[in-house]
Amino acid sequence: MDDIELARHLAAGAARILMDLRGAGTHEGKALGAEGDLRANAWLMAEVAAHRPDDGVLSEETQDTPERLGKSRVWIIDPLDGTREYGEGRSDWAVHIGLAVDGVATLGAVALPGLDLLLDSGAPPPLPPMATPPRLLVSRTRPAHEAVEVAKMLGGELVPMGSAGAKAIAVVRGEAEIYLHSGGQYEWDNCAPVAVAAAAGLHVSRMDGSPLVYNNRDTYLPDLLICRQEWAEQVLSAVTAIEA
C-alpha cells in the first residue's frame, strides 16, 4: 500500500472496530468510549508498526516518546476523536489518521463511522456552493469566544457540533463555511482533518494566519482555522480586531 492507501486502511479498520464494539452493547457511556479508544489504538499501532516500521508515531492513546522528533515522517493518530459523542450514540465523532512530513500535514484520512463516511486527502470531494450568511462550527459544550464574536461581526450563524474531525469534514462537505477554534487542541486533534481540508482547497492555518506545524516536542496546538478561501481574509481580520 502507498501512504494514502495505508491511511484509508487504518481509518476504515479502526472505524469497523469502533462500530462493532458499539453495536455489541457490552459497554455504554464513558466505559464504551474508554474501551473503544483502547481497542482501536492497539490495532492502529500494530498496523503502523507492521506497514511503516521506520516511521514515527504520535497517538493520543499511546505514551509519547522523544524518538519521533528525529523522524521526517510521523503518523499522527487519534483513534477516537469525540469520545463523548461516541459513547452517547451520536454520529459526530471521527477517526483521524494523519501523516506529517517535515512538520507539514501532508496527507490524511478521516472516518466518520456513524455516517458511514471516509474522506481522504488523495481524493477529496469537490466543494459545494457556499451558504450566505456564513455558518460557523463551534463546540457543543464550550463555544470559543473568538468564534462567537466573529459570527457576530460577519452576521454568521453558529452551528454546534461534536468532534474536531466532524467539524472539519463538515466544512469540506459544505455543511458550514468556517471552523474557528481557540479552546486548545493537540496535534492529533487536527493533523488528519487539516490534510483533508487543505487537499479539498480550503484555507488552513493558525488563528493568526501562521502555518500549522506538526511533530513538535510540545504537542499542544492552541488554535485553528479551517474555512472557505473566500472567508479567510475576513475571518483573520476579525480575529485581529477582537484581540486588539
Phi, psi and omega per residue, in radians:
M1 nan 2.412 2.984
D2 -1.380 -3.135 -3.001
D3 -1.092 -0.741 -3.102
I4 -1.243 -0.612 3.059
E5 -1.136 -0.675 3.093
L6 -1.151 -0.729 3.122
A7 -1.052 -0.760 3.100
R8 -1.102 -0.774 3.135
H9 -1.030 -0.781 -3.125
L10 -1.149 -0.800 -3.129
A11 -1.120 -0.757 -3.122
A12 -1.173 -0.698 -3.131
G13 -1.147 -0.775 3.093
A14 -1.128 -0.652 3.102
A15 -1.049 -0.762 3.121
R16 -1.093 -0.751 3.124
I17 -1.034 -0.798 -3.088
L18 -1.206 -0.714 3.127
M19 -1.201 -0.695 3.108
D20 -1.106 -0.730 3.137
L21 -1.124 -0.777 -3.139
R22 -1.147 -0.653 3.136
G23 -1.221 -0.431 -3.106
A24 -1.199 -0.464 3.108
G25 1.294 0.277 -3.124
T26 -1.486 -0.293 3.129
H27 -2.362 2.794 3.077
E28 -2.641 2.801 3.083
G29 1.029 -2.379 -3.113
K30 -1.086 -0.634 3.125
A31 -1.111 -0.643 3.094
L32 -1.132 -0.784 3.124
G33 -1.086 -0.754 -3.135
A34 -1.116 -0.760 -3.134
E35 -1.201 -0.661 3.098
G36 -1.103 -0.807 3.070
D37 -0.967 -0.819 -3.084
L38 -1.082 -0.876 -3.072
R39 -1.194 -0.806 -3.119
A40 -1.113 -0.725 -3.120
N41 -1.146 -0.738 3.140
A42 -1.046 -0.752 3.133
W43 -1.161 -0.762 -3.110
L44 -1.112 -0.770 -3.125
M45 -1.109 -0.670 3.109
A46 -1.159 -0.707 -3.126
E47 -1.182 -0.751 3.106
V48 -1.093 -0.743 3.124
A49 -1.075 -0.628 -3.122
A50 -1.295 -0.691 -3.022
H51 -1.668 -0.495 -3.114
R52 -2.400 1.116 -3.031
P53 -1.100 -0.381 -3.097
D54 -1.592 -0.139 -3.125
D55 -1.479 2.738 3.017
G56 -1.432 2.819 3.117
V57 -2.417 2.370 2.991
L58 -2.253 1.980 3.118
S59 -2.177 2.495 3.118
E60 -1.007 -0.565 -2.990
E61 -1.757 0.179 3.107
T62 -2.160 2.388 3.114
Q63 -0.951 2.177 -3.107
D64 -1.301 2.617 3.068
T65 -2.358 2.765 3.138
P66 -1.205 -0.186 -3.042
E67 -0.968 -0.699 -3.074
R68 -1.118 -0.425 -3.060
L69 -1.127 -0.422 3.099
G70 -1.582 0.075 -3.100
K71 -1.728 2.476 3.032
S72 -1.325 -0.645 -3.076
R73 -1.933 2.163 -3.122
V74 -2.375 2.155 3.041
W75 -1.404 2.187 -3.100
I76 -2.009 2.038 -2.851
I77 -2.226 2.388 2.886
D78 -2.146 1.845 -3.072
P79 -1.092 -0.493 -3.118
L80 -2.664 1.686 3.111
D81 -1.627 2.006 -3.047
G82 1.770 0.845 -3.105
T83 -1.002 -0.692 -3.140
R84 -1.083 -0.817 -3.131
E85 -1.119 -0.702 3.094
Y86 -1.042 -0.823 -3.133
G87 -1.158 -0.437 -3.138
E88 -1.530 -0.029 3.136
G89 1.403 0.271 3.126
R90 -1.444 3.068 -3.131
S91 -1.873 -0.145 -3.054
D92 -1.599 1.069 3.019
W93 -2.385 2.909 -2.940
A94 -2.650 2.901 2.954
V95 -2.024 2.248 -3.103
H96 -1.968 2.172 3.027
I97 -2.212 1.835 -3.130
G98 -2.067 2.681 3.036
L99 -2.187 2.039 3.060
A100 -1.738 2.286 3.091
V101 -2.085 2.070 -3.091
D102 0.911 0.713 3.040
G103 1.516 -0.060 -3.102
V104 -1.829 2.351 3.056
A105 -1.225 1.605 -2.946
T106 -1.441 -0.713 3.084
L107 -2.639 2.836 -3.135
G108 -2.907 2.829 3.013
A109 -2.361 2.378 3.122
V110 -2.220 2.089 3.070
A111 -1.745 2.393 2.954
L112 -2.004 1.438 -2.988
P113 -1.054 -0.571 3.132
G114 -1.146 -0.321 3.090
L115 -1.903 0.088 -3.084
D116 0.930 0.881 -3.021
L117 -2.311 2.421 3.036
L118 -2.451 2.084 3.102
L119 -2.001 2.540 3.120
D120 -2.453 2.899 -3.088
S121 -1.331 -0.204 3.130
G122 -1.304 -0.577 -3.116
A123 -2.539 1.142 -3.138
P124 -1.205 2.617 3.136
P125 -1.253 2.713 3.061
P126 -1.133 2.522 -3.136
L127 -1.241 2.278 3.102
P128 -1.355 2.993 3.110
P129 -1.026 2.616 3.134
M130 -1.456 2.722 3.035
A131 -1.701 2.705 3.050
T132 -2.302 2.251 0.006
P133 -1.248 2.949 -3.075
P134 -1.217 2.605 3.060
R135 -1.805 2.291 -3.112
L136 -1.991 2.199 -3.139
L137 -1.454 2.351 3.141
V138 -2.412 2.857 3.100
S139 -1.053 2.547 3.074
R140 -1.139 -0.549 -2.979
T141 -1.967 -0.434 -3.087
R142 -2.548 1.316 -3.141
P143 -1.001 2.338 -3.139
A144 -1.123 2.378 -3.131
H145 -0.965 -0.816 -3.106
E146 -1.075 -0.687 3.134
A147 -1.125 -0.724 3.121
V148 -1.090 -0.769 -3.119
E149 -1.218 -0.698 3.104
V150 -1.108 -0.697 3.096
A151 -1.030 -0.725 3.105
K152 -1.102 -0.764 -3.090
M153 -1.181 -0.577 -3.109
L154 -1.656 -0.041 -3.065
G155 1.202 0.515 -3.051
G156 -1.560 3.025 -3.127
E157 -1.958 2.323 3.101
L158 -1.477 2.345 3.133
V159 -2.165 1.844 3.130
P160 -1.231 2.463 3.122
M161 -2.735 2.824 -3.060
G162 -1.338 -1.938 -2.900
S163 -1.125 2.790 3.101
A164 -1.069 -0.710 3.121
G165 -1.100 -0.723 3.114
A166 -1.090 -0.704 3.140
K167 -1.149 -0.820 -3.133
A168 -1.055 -0.781 -3.125
I169 -1.207 -0.498 3.069
A170 -1.086 -0.624 3.078
V171 -1.219 -0.742 3.101
V172 -1.028 -0.677 -3.083
R173 -1.470 -0.036 3.113
G174 1.444 0.308 3.109
E175 -1.498 -0.156 3.073
A176 -2.824 2.910 -3.129
E177 -1.860 -0.417 -2.977
I178 -2.452 2.338 2.951
Y179 -2.200 1.833 -3.132
L180 -2.033 2.095 -3.069
H181 -2.221 2.301 3.134
S182 -2.299 0.177 -3.063
G183 -1.542 0.087 3.140
G184 1.626 2.265 3.045
Q185 -2.465 3.100 3.033
Y186 -2.090 2.908 -3.035
E187 -0.978 -0.646 -3.122
W188 -1.230 -0.320 3.122
D189 -1.243 -0.446 -3.016
N190 -2.412 -0.063 -3.109
C191 -1.026 -0.959 -3.137
A192 -1.119 -0.825 3.097
P193 -1.026 -0.668 3.121
V194 -1.124 -0.716 3.116
A195 -1.074 -0.765 3.137
V196 -1.164 -0.778 -3.121
A197 -1.100 -0.755 3.137
A198 -1.115 -0.726 3.126
A199 -1.111 -0.519 3.123
A200 -1.376 -0.133 3.102
G201 1.722 0.217 3.123
L202 -1.469 2.768 2.987
H203 -1.339 2.315 3.061
V204 -2.336 2.315 -3.137
S205 -2.968 3.068 2.874
R206 -1.227 2.977 -3.071
M207 -1.172 -0.354 3.094
D208 -1.665 0.106 3.127
G209 1.599 -0.104 3.138
S210 -1.342 2.787 -3.078
P211 -1.189 2.683 3.003
L212 -1.510 2.163 -3.077
V213 -2.055 2.321 -3.036
Y214 -2.019 2.972 -3.078
N215 1.087 0.832 3.040
N216 -1.611 2.759 3.059
R217 -1.061 -0.803 3.030
D218 -1.596 2.006 -3.023
T219 -1.476 0.035 -3.124
Y220 -1.295 2.272 3.061
L221 -2.130 1.845 -2.962
P222 -1.108 -0.580 -2.990
D223 -2.651 2.938 -2.980
L224 -2.802 2.481 2.981
L225 -2.305 2.126 2.970
I226 -2.166 2.126 -3.096
C227 -2.758 2.932 3.010
R228 -1.098 2.482 -3.116
Q229 -0.976 -0.580 -3.090
E230 -1.139 -0.366 -3.107
W231 -1.818 -0.159 -2.976
A232 -1.024 -0.872 -3.079
E233 -1.080 -0.735 -3.133
Q234 -1.174 -0.681 3.130
V235 -1.161 -0.805 -3.139
L236 -1.099 -0.683 3.094
S237 -1.151 -0.685 3.123
A238 -1.135 -0.727 3.104
V239 -1.075 -0.745 3.114
T240 -1.064 -0.705 3.136
A241 -1.174 -0.670 3.132
I242 -1.122 -0.681 -3.060
E243 -1.497 -0.131 -3.116
A244 -1.218 nan nan
